[in-house]
Amino acid sequence: MKINAAVVVASATLVGVASADTVLLDIPSGTGTDIVWASGGGATSMFFDIASENFNFYETGYGSPGVVYAWDEDAVDDENPWGMNATGAIDLVAVDPASKVFSALEFEISGYENYTSESIVRVYADESLVFSGEFSLAGNSEIEMVSLTFEESSSIRIELDNTSPWAWTGLDNIAVSSAAVPAPGAIALLGLAGIVGGRRRRTA
């Protein structure tokens, strides 16, 4: 199996943020807007709310077991008996952005069985586009890994558009990194320590 990586650093400096914690999302079941999400990976707590639209769970056939793919399965009519192509979206919103925010995101993209999949993936942090990529995968033998680092943000949105005629692109192993925001008093103390240290160096 071929695994490729796309690494993007939207901002190399996280101002006033420390103590990273990673949450690995699992997708055990669900369709449409009723995805059942769980977390693992040793996270101390779930610090954000999750909402999804036009994403559906599928267990086998993709590059990794248990993915979500973008498709509107409720849009069924005579011309579209299996539903319609639609943009899948996952929204992650920090519960208490004054104490913990998002600092990084990683996920995998894979194709389905032996079909060539074409897709566009976009990631937004606080509604600003931080990643947009076009992917062409030769079935489930290829997995693309996207790894993003960005300025502290209170929300993340992942969008998946199929440019293939069917939903042959899946997302899996979505890992979100958080960072604790120091209290204002702690930031003031750090600044004071820097001033004192500078004075000591000048007078030494």
C-alpha positions in Angstrom: 0.0 0.0 0.0 1.3 3.4 -1.0 1.0 6.2 1.6 1.8 9.8 0.7 1.9 12.8 3.0 1.0 16.5 2.4 2.3 18.7 5.3 1.2 22.3 5.5 2.3 24.8 8.2 -0.1 27.8 8.0 1.6 29.4 11.0 4.8 28.2 12.6 4.2 30.2 15.8 1.4 29.6 18.3 1.3 32.7 20.4 0.3 32.3 24.1 -0.6 28.6 23.7 1.0 25.6 25.3 0.3 22.0 26.4 -0.8 20.2 23.3 -3.3 17.3 23.5 -4.4 15.1 20.6 -7.8 13.6 20.1 -8.2 10.8 17.5 -11.7 10.6 16.2 -13.3 7.2 15.4 -16.4 6.8 13.2 -18.1 3.6 14.4 -21.5 4.1 12.5 -24.0 6.4 11.1 -25.4 8.1 7.9 -26.2 11.6 6.8 -26.2 14.0 9.8 -26.4 11.1 12.3 -22.8 10.1 12.4 -21.8 8.6 15.8 -18.4 10.0 16.7 -16.1 8.7 19.5 -12.6 9.8 20.6 -9.5 8.0 21.7 -5.8 8.4 21.5 -5.2 9.2 25.1 -6.9 12.6 25.1 -7.6 13.9 28.6 -11.0 15.2 27.5 -13.2 16.0 24.6 -12.9 19.8 24.3 -15.0 20.4 21.2 -18.4 19.7 19.7 -18.8 17.8 16.4 -21.4 18.2 13.7 -21.4 16.7 10.2 -23.5 17.0 7.1 -23.7 14.6 4.1 -21.1 12.3 5.5 -21.8 8.5 5.8 -20.0 5.7 7.5 -18.7 2.7 5.5 -16.8 -0.1 7.0 -14.9 -1.9 4.2 -13.4 -1.4 0.7 -11.4 1.8 1.4 -7.8 2.1 2.2 -8.4 1.8 5.9 -11.3 0.1 7.7 -14.2 2.4 8.7 -14.3 5.7 6.8 -16.8 8.5 6.1 -17.6 9.4 2.5 -19.5 12.4 1.1 -23.0 11.7 -0.3 -26.6 12.8 0.2 -28.4 9.6 0.8 -31.7 11.4 1.6 -31.8 13.0 -1.9 -33.6 10.0 -3.4 -36.0 10.4 -6.4 -36.8 8.6 -9.7 -33.6 9.9 -11.3 -31.4 9.4 -8.3 -32.5 6.2 -6.6 -29.2 6.0 -4.6 -29.1 9.6 -3.6 -26.9 12.4 -5.0 -23.4 13.7 -4.9 -23.0 16.4 -2.3 -20.3 18.3 -0.3 -19.6 16.5 3.0 -18.7 18.8 5.9 -17.4 18.2 9.4 -17.5 21.1 11.9 -15.4 21.0 15.1 -16.1 23.9 17.5 -14.2 24.4 20.8 -16.5 24.3 23.8 -14.4 26.8 25.8 -12.1 28.7 23.4 -10.9 30.8 26.3 -9.1 27.8 27.8 -8.4 25.4 24.9 -8.2 25.8 21.1 -7.2 23.9 18.0 -3.6 24.0 16.9 -3.2 21.2 14.4 -5.1 18.6 12.3 -4.3 15.4 10.6 -6.4 12.9 8.6 -6.1 10.3 5.9 -7.7 10.2 2.4 -8.1 6.9 0.5 -9.9 5.5 -2.5 -12.4 2.7 -2.9 -11.6 -0.8 -4.1 -10.0 -0.6 -7.6 -11.8 2.6 -8.7 -10.0 5.8 -9.5 -11.3 8.4 -7.2 -11.1 12.2 -7.8 -11.9 14.7 -5.0 -11.2 18.1 -3.6 -10.6 18.6 0.1 -10.7 21.9 1.9 -9.9 22.8 5.5 -10.9 26.0 7.3 -9.7 27.3 10.6 -11.9 30.1 12.1 -13.5 30.3 8.6 -10.2 31.1 6.9 -9.1 28.6 4.2 -5.8 26.9 5.4 -5.7 24.0 3.0 -7.2 23.1 -0.4 -6.0 20.0 -2.4 -7.1 17.9 -5.3 -6.6 14.2 -5.0 -6.6 11.4 -7.5 -6.2 7.9 -6.0 -5.8 4.6 -7.7 -8.3 2.7 -5.5 -7.7 1.6 -2.0 -4.0 0.9 -2.6 -3.2 4.5 -2.0 -3.6 6.6 1.1 -2.9 10.3 1.3 -2.1 11.9 4.7 -2.8 15.6 5.3 -1.1 17.2 8.2 -1.8 20.8 9.1 -0.5 23.2 11.7 -2.1 26.7 12.1 -2.6 29.6 14.4 -4.8 28.8 17.4 -8.4 28.6 16.2 -11.7 28.0 17.9 -13.2 26.1 15.0 -12.2 23.7 12.2 -14.3 22.8 9.1 -13.3 19.9 6.8 -15.1 19.7 3.4 -14.9 16.9 0.9 -16.2 17.2 -2.7 -16.3 14.2 -5.0 -15.3 15.1 -8.5 -15.7 11.4 -9.5 -19.2 10.4 -10.4 -19.5 8.4 -7.2 -18.4 8.6 -3.6 -15.1 6.7 -4.0 -13.1 8.9 -1.6 -13.1 8.3 2.1 -11.7 10.1 5.2 -10.4 8.4 8.2 -8.1 8.7 11.3 -8.9 12.3 11.9 -6.6 13.6 14.7 -7.1 17.0 16.2 -4.5 18.7 18.4 -5.5 21.2 21.0 -3.5 23.6 23.1 -4.3 25.1 26.4 -4.6 28.9 26.5 -2.8 30.4 29.6 -4.8 32.5 31.9 -4.2 36.3 31.5 -2.3 36.4 34.8 0.1 33.7 33.6 0.8 35.6 30.4 1.5 38.8 32.4 3.9 36.9 34.7 5.7 35.5 31.6 6.1 39.0 30.2 7.3 40.3 33.6 9.9 37.5 33.8 11.2 38.5 30.3 11.6 42.1 31.4 13.4 41.2 34.6 15.7 38.8 32.7 16.5 41.5 30.2 17.4 44.0 32.9 19.6 41.5 34.6 21.5 40.8 31.4 22.0 44.6 30.8 23.3 45.2 34.3 25.5 42.1 34.6 
